Amino acid sequence: MLLVIFLLLYMTYGSLLDAAQVLLAVPFGLAGGVYLLYALGYNFSVAVWLGSSRSSGPRSDRRGDGDLPGRGGGAQREELAAD
């Protein structure tokens, strides 16, 4: 199963290094989040689970400007910044 996920990540990012970084970053990030919740004494509420599931998903930001493809807004921000 991990091999299939790795192949899908490789096809998405086009680089073995990028696919490996995403594959390793997600479980370590989730484990760190769970550890901090335990260390700080927070409860595992619905909001915590939703936030952790939302923040653990890799983004496909290929342009590098922080805006997801197909959502627009990147060029508009640049025009507003120039004014």
Helices and strands as residue ranges (DSSP letters): H 2-13, H 16-40, H 46-56, H 74-82
